[in-house]
Amino acid sequence: MSLTDVTTVPVGGPSLAQERRLVTAIPGPRSQELLERKADAVPSGVGHTVPVHAVAAGGGVVVDADGNSLIDLGSGIAVTTVGNAHPKVVEAVRAQVAQFTHTCFMISPYESYVAVAESLNRLTPGDHAKKTALFNSGAEAVENAVKIARKHTRRSAVVAFDHAYHGRTNLTMALTAKAMPYKSGFGPFAADVYRAPLSYPYRDGLTGPEAARRTISVIEKQVGADNLAAVVIEPIQGEGGFIVPAEGFLEELVRWCRENGVVFIADEVQTGFARTGEMFASDVFGIVPDLLTTAKGIAAGLPLAAVTGRAEIMDASHAGGLGGTYGGNPIACAAALAAIDVFENDGLIERAREVGAVLTRRLRALQVADPRIGDVRGRGAMIAAEFVVPGTGEPDAALAASVARASIAEGVIVLTCGTYGNVIRFLPPLSIGDDLLNEGLDVVAAALNAAQ
């Protein structure tokens, strides 16, 4: 008997009861059945964090096939920022599906692709002339940004940073810093990619200008500005541990890139679209990237990504050099236009700041009481706690994993991250209510108190 034969799938979206509800242990029997099927049908390399079979989601909850309702503090890794199955997005997608599902923009263009490009040209930092190309995933966007920068500069070298994560394609694995699980055994990787130190205030103790001088020195000595096409950086790192660079670091790096004709690429795949309390994390620091990549929150769960940048750089490619069969799919574009409407008109930037204030206040209170929390950092609704061994500051990955497992078992979805695996990140949908958010944090606090 299939799972759809043994369970009634509830209606998703914001109509779901906004409550944490456990009617079985996690995973329940129906979720266990799906996990057994997954093990037989899906490669073991495709892992999962939460052992449930999701059947509905909305507001601040995910409901599984056993009737459990889990508080969602992950948003599918910062994807469902507007909330799962948002009514405006659902309606836009339904209308587009009924109209047409695909023509390939490179064959027969359509308005929604152009409208998404126009919106991103308007919303991204800077008032210079911009153009946008659409793709399918964050990794694809980053890879295309590098292609464009190389074509524009006629240079080949690219610099990425310690703790960086940019994707799982061959080039983006080269840009990504962490070996396990993203790179180990998958090489050789793309050539002419170099790594420079990042500003990591909790661990390096440097001011932003000091950290920038160190970084620029490494780049000049090990790469050389005349060889360098682009610097690729997350303004606030995601998988690397929600590392927020010290004030002045990014500004100095942008200045150096401008002086040396190096394309500054801001990877805003995880930080984009209101997540940090600004539309983009670049706005938090007052920087204007040459190229900016987006994905995740752009289309509320449908696969879409973009490269937006200075028109003269974006136009460097010859005709046919950019694109892809599904890039800018009309259904994803319809979802993106609806999501952008929500971001701009439904107060989500302000809501991200409110959510961030709750997260920061609660986590810093835990930090005062428990020296195993070494740092609390982030911006807006993108906040993390770094777990350490008291007295030494050594990363404590086992504690982070234990707290995450215990929280999930009690019906709260949280995600770990960080080069050392010792960070828990909080990325709730902005549709979550304060009561549900605080209850989720209560569960995390109890899991930390119980952990040895």
C-alpha positions as CSV (number, residue, x, y, z in Angstrom):
1,M,0.0,0.0,0.0
2,S,1.4,3.4,-0.9
3,L,1.7,6.4,1.4
4,T,-1.1,8.2,-0.5
5,D,-3.4,5.2,0.2
6,V,-2.9,5.4,4.0
7,T,-3.0,9.1,4.7
8,T,-5.1,12.1,4.0
9,V,-3.0,14.9,2.8
10,P,-4.0,18.2,4.5
11,V,-4.4,21.5,2.8
12,G,-1.1,23.4,2.8
13,G,-0.3,27.1,3.0
14,P,-1.2,29.5,5.7
15,S,-4.5,27.7,6.4
16,L,-2.6,25.1,8.4
17,A,-3.0,25.2,12.2
18,Q,0.0,27.1,13.5
19,E,1.0,24.7,16.3
20,R,3.7,22.2,17.3
21,R,1.9,18.8,17.5
22,L,3.5,15.4,18.1
23,V,1.1,12.5,17.7
24,T,3.9,9.9,17.1
25,A,7.6,9.7,17.7
26,I,9.7,11.2,14.9
27,P,9.9,9.5,12.5
28,G,6.4,8.0,12.7
29,P,5.4,4.8,10.9
30,R,4.4,6.4,7.6
31,S,7.5,8.5,7.5
32,Q,9.6,5.3,8.2
33,E,7.9,3.6,5.3
34,L,9.0,6.5,3.0
35,L,12.5,6.4,4.4
36,E,12.7,2.7,3.6
37,R,11.6,3.4,0.0
38,K,14.1,6.2,-0.2
39,A,16.9,3.9,0.8
40,D,16.0,1.5,-1.9
41,A,15.4,4.1,-4.7
42,V,17.6,7.1,-4.0
43,P,21.4,7.1,-3.9
44,S,22.8,7.3,-0.3
45,G,24.7,10.5,-1.3
46,V,21.4,12.3,-1.2
47,G,21.0,12.7,2.5
48,H,18.3,14.3,4.7
49,T,18.2,16.2,7.9
50,V,14.7,15.7,9.2
51,P,13.4,12.1,9.0
52,V,9.8,12.9,8.1
53,H,7.6,12.6,5.0
54,A,6.3,16.1,4.5
55,V,2.8,16.4,3.2
56,A,1.9,20.1,3.8
57,A,3.6,23.3,5.0
58,G,2.6,26.9,5.6
59,G,3.0,29.7,8.0
60,G,5.7,28.4,10.4
61,V,5.0,24.7,10.3
62,V,5.6,21.6,8.3
63,V,3.1,18.7,8.6
64,D,4.2,15.1,8.1
65,A,2.3,12.0,6.9
66,D,1.8,10.8,10.5
67,G,0.0,14.1,11.5
68,N,2.9,15.6,13.3
69,S,3.2,19.4,12.9
70,L,6.8,20.6,13.2
71,I,7.9,24.2,13.8
72,D,10.0,25.3,10.8
73,L,13.1,27.2,11.6
74,G,14.9,26.3,8.3
75,S,12.6,27.4,5.4
76,G,14.1,24.7,3.2
77,I,17.5,26.4,3.6
78,A,16.2,30.0,3.2
79,V,13.9,29.2,0.2
80,T,10.4,29.6,1.6
81,T,11.1,33.1,3.0
82,V,7.6,34.4,2.1
83,G,6.1,31.3,3.7
84,N,5.3,27.9,2.1
85,A,2.4,27.9,-0.4
86,H,1.9,31.6,-0.1
87,P,-1.5,32.4,-1.7
88,K,-0.1,35.0,-4.1
89,V,2.5,32.5,-5.3
90,V,0.0,29.7,-5.6
91,E,-2.4,31.7,-7.7
92,A,0.4,33.0,-10.0
93,V,1.7,29.5,-10.6
94,R,-1.8,28.1,-11.3
95,A,-2.5,30.8,-13.8
96,Q,0.8,30.3,-15.6
97,V,0.5,26.5,-15.7
98,A,-2.9,26.9,-17.4
99,Q,-1.4,29.3,-19.9
100,F,1.8,27.5,-20.9
101,T,4.5,25.6,-19.1
102,H,7.6,26.0,-21.4
103,T,8.8,27.4,-24.7
104,C,12.5,27.9,-23.8
105,F,13.3,31.6,-23.6
106,M,16.1,31.2,-26.1
107,I,13.5,30.0,-28.6
108,S,10.4,32.0,-28.0
109,P,10.8,34.7,-25.3
110,Y,8.0,35.7,-23.0
111,E,7.2,38.7,-20.8
112,S,7.6,37.1,-17.4
113,Y,11.3,36.5,-17.8
114,V,11.8,40.1,-18.9
115,A,9.7,41.3,-16.0
116,V,11.8,39.3,-13.4
117,A,14.9,40.8,-15.0
118,E,13.5,44.3,-14.8
119,S,12.6,43.8,-11.1
120,L,16.0,42.5,-10.2
121,N,17.7,45.3,-12.1
122,R,15.6,47.8,-10.1
123,L,16.0,46.1,-6.7
124,T,19.6,45.1,-6.5
125,P,22.1,47.7,-5.1
126,G,23.3,50.6,-7.2
127,D,21.6,53.0,-9.6
128,H,23.8,52.1,-12.6
129,A,22.5,50.4,-15.8
130,K,22.0,46.7,-15.1
131,K,21.0,43.5,-16.9
132,T,19.9,40.1,-15.6
133,A,20.1,36.5,-16.9
134,L,18.1,33.8,-15.4
135,F,19.1,30.2,-14.6
136,N,18.0,27.3,-12.5
137,S,20.1,27.0,-9.3
138,G,22.4,29.0,-7.1
139,A,25.4,27.0,-8.3
140,E,24.5,27.6,-11.9
141,A,24.2,31.4,-11.2
142,V,27.6,31.5,-9.6
143,E,29.2,29.5,-12.4
144,N,27.7,31.9,-15.0
145,A,28.8,34.9,-13.0
146,V,32.4,33.6,-13.2
147,K,32.0,33.0,-16.9
148,I,30.8,36.5,-17.5
149,A,33.6,38.0,-15.4
150,R,36.3,36.1,-17.3
151,K,34.8,37.1,-20.6
152,H,34.7,40.7,-19.6
153,T,38.2,41.0,-18.1
154,R,39.9,38.5,-20.4
155,R,41.6,37.1,-17.3
156,S,41.2,33.7,-15.8
157,A,42.0,33.7,-12.1
158,V,39.2,33.7,-9.5
159,V,39.5,34.2,-5.7
160,A,37.1,32.6,-3.2
161,F,37.3,32.6,0.6
162,D,37.8,30.5,3.6
163,H,34.6,28.9,4.8
164,A,32.9,29.7,1.5
165,Y,30.1,27.6,0.0
166,H,29.1,28.3,-3.6
167,G,27.6,25.0,-4.9
168,R,28.2,21.4,-6.0
169,T,29.1,21.7,-9.7
170,N,32.7,21.3,-10.7
171,L,33.6,25.0,-10.7
172,T,31.5,25.8,-7.6
173,M,33.1,22.9,-5.7
174,A,36.4,24.5,-6.5
175,L,35.1,27.8,-5.0
176,T,33.6,26.0,-2.0
177,A,36.0,25.6,1.0
178,K,34.7,22.7,2.9
179,A,35.8,19.2,1.8
180,M,33.2,17.0,3.6
181,P,30.5,16.5,2.4
182,Y,30.7,18.8,-0.6
183,K,34.1,18.0,-2.3
184,S,35.7,14.9,-0.9
185,G,36.5,12.4,-3.6
186,F,34.9,14.4,-6.4
187,G,38.0,16.1,-7.9
188,P,39.9,17.2,-9.9
189,F,38.3,20.6,-9.8
190,A,38.3,23.6,-12.1
191,A,41.7,25.3,-12.4
192,D,42.8,28.9,-11.6
193,V,40.8,29.2,-8.4
194,Y,42.5,30.5,-5.3
195,R,41.5,30.9,-1.7
196,A,42.0,33.9,0.5
197,P,41.3,34.5,4.3
198,L,38.0,35.9,5.3
199,S,37.1,38.3,8.1
200,Y,35.9,36.1,11.0
201,P,35.6,38.4,14.0
202,Y,34.9,35.7,16.6
203,R,38.0,33.8,15.7
204,D,40.5,36.2,14.2
205,G,40.0,39.3,16.4
206,L,40.8,41.6,13.5
207,T,39.1,44.8,12.6
208,G,37.6,45.0,9.1
209,P,40.4,47.1,7.6
210,E,43.0,44.9,9.2
211,A,41.4,41.7,7.8
212,A,41.1,43.4,4.4
213,R,44.8,44.3,4.3
214,R,45.6,40.7,5.1
215,T,43.3,39.4,2.4
216,I,44.5,41.8,-0.2
217,S,48.1,41.0,0.6
218,V,47.5,37.3,0.0
219,I,45.7,38.0,-3.3
220,E,48.4,40.3,-4.6
221,K,51.2,37.9,-3.6
222,Q,49.7,34.6,-4.6
223,V,47.5,35.6,-7.6
224,G,48.3,39.1,-8.8
225,A,45.7,41.7,-9.7
226,D,46.6,41.6,-13.4
227,N,45.7,37.9,-13.5
228,L,42.5,38.2,-11.5
229,A,39.1,38.1,-13.2
230,A,36.8,38.1,-10.1
231,V,36.5,37.9,-6.4
232,V,33.5,35.8,-5.3
233,I,32.2,36.3,-1.8
234,E,29.1,35.8,0.3
235,P,28.5,39.1,2.1
236,I,27.3,37.0,5.0
237,Q,28.4,33.4,4.7
238,G,25.8,30.7,4.7
239,E,27.0,27.1,4.9
240,G,30.3,28.3,6.3
241,G,28.6,29.3,9.6
242,F,26.7,32.6,9.1
243,I,30.0,34.5,9.4
244,V,29.4,38.3,9.4
245,P,32.6,40.1,8.3
246,A,33.9,43.0,10.5
247,E,32.8,46.5,9.5
248,G,35.0,47.8,6.7
249,F,36.2,44.5,5.3
250,L,33.8,44.3,2.4
251,E,34.1,48.0,1.7
252,E,37.9,47.8,1.4
253,L,37.7,44.7,-0.8
254,V,35.3,46.4,-3.2
255,R,37.5,49.5,-3.3
256,W,40.6,47.3,-4.2
257,C,38.6,45.5,-6.9
258,R,37.5,48.8,-8.5
259,E,41.1,50.1,-8.5
260,N,42.4,47.0,-10.2
261,G,39.6,46.2,-12.7
262,V,38.6,43.0,-10.8
263,V,34.9,42.0,-10.9
264,F,33.4,41.9,-7.4
265,I,30.7,39.1,-7.4
266,A,28.4,39.0,-4.4
267,D,26.9,35.5,-3.9
268,E,23.5,36.3,-2.3
269,V,21.9,33.0,-3.0
270,Q,21.2,32.5,0.7
271,T,21.2,36.1,1.9
272,G,19.0,37.6,-0.8
273,F,15.4,38.8,-0.6
274,A,14.7,40.3,2.8
275,R,16.4,37.5,4.7
276,T,19.0,39.8,6.4
277,G,16.6,42.7,7.2
278,E,17.4,44.4,3.9
279,M,16.5,43.3,0.5
280,F,20.1,42.1,0.0
281,A,22.9,41.6,2.4
282,S,25.0,44.0,0.3
283,D,22.6,46.7,1.4
284,V,23.5,45.9,5.0
285,F,27.1,46.9,4.3
286,G,26.4,49.6,1.8
287,I,28.4,48.0,-0.9
288,V,27.5,47.8,-4.6
289,P,28.7,44.6,-6.3
290,D,29.5,44.4,-10.0
291,L,27.6,41.1,-10.3
292,L,25.1,39.7,-7.8
293,T,23.8,36.1,-7.8
294,T,20.5,35.1,-6.4
295,A,18.4,31.9,-6.0
296,K,16.6,30.3,-3.0
297,G,14.1,32.9,-1.9
298,I,13.6,34.4,-5.3
299,A,10.7,32.2,-6.3
300,A,9.3,30.8,-3.0
301,G,10.3,27.2,-3.7
302,L,10.3,26.9,-7.5
303,P,13.8,26.5,-9.2
304,L,15.0,29.9,-10.4
305,A,18.3,31.8,-10.1
306,A,19.8,34.9,-11.5
307,V,22.9,36.9,-12.3
308,T,22.3,40.6,-12.2
309,G,25.0,43.2,-12.8
310,R,26.5,46.1,-14.6
311,A,25.2,46.2,-18.2
312,E,28.6,46.5,-19.7
313,I,29.9,43.4,-17.9
314,M,26.7,41.4,-18.5
315,D,26.9,42.2,-22.2
316,A,30.5,40.8,-22.5
317,S,29.3,37.4,-23.7
318,H,28.7,36.7,-27.3
319,A,25.2,35.7,-28.4
320,G,24.4,32.2,-27.3
321,G,27.0,32.2,-24.6
322,L,24.5,32.4,-21.8
323,G,21.3,30.5,-21.3
324,G,20.0,27.0,-20.8
325,T,16.9,25.0,-21.7
326,Y,15.0,25.6,-18.5
327,G,16.6,28.9,-17.3
328,G,13.9,31.4,-16.5
329,N,11.1,28.8,-16.8
330,P,7.7,30.7,-17.1
331,I,6.2,29.0,-14.1
332,A,9.2,29.9,-11.9
333,C,9.1,33.4,-13.3
334,A,5.4,33.7,-12.3
335,A,6.3,32.6,-8.8
336,A,9.2,35.0,-8.6
337,L,7.0,38.0,-9.6
338,A,4.5,37.1,-7.0
339,A,7.2,36.6,-4.3
340,I,8.8,39.9,-5.2
341,D,5.4,41.6,-4.8
342,V,5.1,40.1,-1.3
343,F,8.7,41.1,-0.4
344,E,8.1,44.7,-1.5
345,N,4.5,45.2,-0.4
346,D,3.7,43.0,2.6
347,G,6.3,44.3,5.1
348,L,8.7,41.4,5.0
349,I,11.9,43.4,5.4
350,E,10.5,44.8,8.6
351,R,9.3,41.4,9.6
352,A,12.8,40.0,9.1
353,R,14.1,42.6,11.5
354,E,11.5,41.7,14.1
355,V,12.2,37.9,13.8
356,G,15.9,38.7,14.0
357,A,15.4,40.7,17.2
358,V,13.6,37.8,18.8
359,L,16.2,35.3,17.7
360,T,19.1,37.4,18.9
361,R,17.6,38.3,22.2
362,R,16.7,34.7,23.1
363,L,20.0,33.2,21.9
364,R,22.2,35.8,23.6
365,A,20.3,35.2,26.8
366,L,21.2,31.5,26.4
367,Q,24.8,32.5,25.7
368,V,25.1,34.5,29.0
369,A,23.9,31.4,30.9
370,D,25.8,28.8,29.0
371,P,29.5,29.2,28.0
372,R,29.2,26.5,25.4
373,I,27.6,29.1,23.1
374,G,30.7,31.0,22.0
375,D,29.1,33.4,19.6
376,V,25.7,34.6,18.4
377,R,25.7,36.4,15.1
378,G,23.9,37.3,11.9
379,R,21.5,39.9,10.5
380,G,17.7,39.9,10.3
381,A,16.1,36.4,10.1
382,M,19.5,34.8,9.5
383,I,21.0,34.2,12.9
384,A,23.3,31.5,14.2
385,A,24.8,30.2,17.4
386,E,28.4,28.7,17.4
387,F,29.0,26.0,20.0
388,V,32.4,25.6,21.5
389,V,34.3,23.9,24.3
390,P,34.3,26.3,27.3
391,G,37.6,27.8,28.1
392,T,39.3,26.8,24.9
393,G,36.9,28.0,22.2
394,E,37.5,24.8,20.2
395,P,34.6,24.0,18.0
396,D,32.1,21.5,19.5
397,A,30.4,19.8,16.5
398,A,29.1,17.0,18.7
399,L,27.1,19.4,20.8
400,A,25.6,21.2,17.8
401,A,24.6,17.9,16.3
402,S,23.1,16.7,19.6
403,V,21.0,19.8,20.1
404,A,19.8,19.7,16.5
405,R,18.8,16.0,16.8
406,A,17.0,16.5,20.1
407,S,15.1,19.6,18.7
408,I,14.0,17.7,15.7
409,A,12.8,14.8,17.8
410,E,10.7,17.3,19.7
411,G,9.2,18.8,16.6
412,V,11.4,21.7,15.7
413,I,13.3,21.8,12.4
414,V,16.8,23.3,12.8
415,L,19.9,23.1,10.6
416,T,23.5,22.8,11.4
417,C,26.3,24.4,9.4
418,G,29.9,25.8,9.6
419,T,33.3,24.6,8.5
420,Y,33.7,22.8,11.8
421,G,30.0,21.6,12.0
422,N,29.5,23.4,15.2
423,V,26.9,26.0,14.3
424,I,23.1,25.9,14.4
425,R,21.5,28.4,12.0
426,F,18.0,29.8,12.3
427,L,16.2,30.7,9.1
428,P,12.5,30.7,9.9
429,P,10.0,31.7,7.2
430,L,8.9,35.3,7.7
431,S,5.3,34.1,7.9
432,I,6.0,32.5,11.3
433,G,4.3,34.0,14.3
434,D,6.2,35.2,17.4
435,D,4.5,32.6,19.7
436,L,5.5,29.7,17.4
437,L,9.0,31.2,17.0
438,N,9.5,31.5,20.8
439,E,8.1,28.0,21.3
440,G,10.7,26.6,18.9
441,L,13.4,28.4,20.7
442,D,12.1,27.0,24.0
443,V,12.6,23.5,22.6
444,V,16.1,24.3,21.4
445,A,17.0,25.8,24.8
446,A,15.7,22.6,26.5
447,A,17.7,20.4,24.2
448,L,20.9,22.4,25.0
449,N,20.2,22.2,28.7
450,A,19.8,18.4,28.4
451,A,22.9,17.9,26.3
452,Q,26.0,16.7,28.1
